[in-house]
Amino acid sequence: MKNHIKKFRSTAKLSQAELAKRCKVSRQTINAIENDKYDPTLQLAFDIACVLGTTVDELFISESIEE
């Protein structure tokens, strides 16, 4: 699953560590999600979207939809 977390995080001027802290996960988790190495749980996806002031639909793109 592709995502736009890095773009939204940069716009919000948040580091990976700060986003992780606000979402109650490790910085490594945020890094893995941004680099498409890990798909977050639905709850974490909603938490990230909330912190970044957007929706899950705006953050995540299903690869099957892109094709």
C-alpha positions in Angstrom: 0.0 0.0 0.0 1.5 3.4 -1.0 1.1 6.4 1.1 1.7 10.2 1.3 2.6 10.4 4.9 6.0 12.0 4.3 4.4 14.7 2.2 1.8 15.5 4.8 4.3 15.2 7.7 6.7 17.7 6.0 3.8 20.1 5.4 2.9 19.9 9.1 6.6 20.4 9.9 6.7 17.2 12.0 9.6 14.9 12.4 9.1 11.1 12.2 9.8 11.1 16.0 7.2 13.7 16.8 4.6 12.0 14.6 5.4 8.7 16.3 5.1 10.2 19.8 1.7 11.7 19.0 0.6 8.3 17.6 2.1 6.4 20.5 4.3 4.2 18.3 8.1 4.1 17.6 9.9 6.3 15.1 10.9 3.1 13.3 7.2 2.2 12.8 6.6 5.6 11.1 9.7 5.1 9.0 8.7 1.6 8.0 5.2 2.8 7.0 6.6 5.8 5.0 8.9 3.4 3.1 6.2 0.9 2.3 7.8 -1.8 4.5 4.8 -2.1 6.9 1.0 -1.5 6.6 -0.4 0.1 9.7 -3.4 -1.2 11.5 -6.7 0.6 10.7 -6.5 2.3 14.1 -3.0 3.6 13.5 -3.9 4.8 10.0 -6.7 6.8 11.6 -4.4 8.1 14.3 -1.8 9.2 11.7 -4.5 10.9 9.6 -5.9 12.7 12.6 -2.5 14.0 13.7 -1.7 15.2 10.2 -5.1 16.8 9.8 -6.3 14.7 6.8 -8.2 11.5 6.1 -7.1 8.0 5.6 -8.3 8.2 2.0 -5.9 11.1 1.4 -2.9 9.4 3.0 -3.1 5.8 1.6 -3.5 4.5 -1.9 -4.3 0.9 -2.6 -2.0 -0.4 -5.3 -4.8 -2.4 -6.8 -6.7 0.9 -7.4 -3.7 2.6 -9.1 -3.4 -0.1 -11.8 
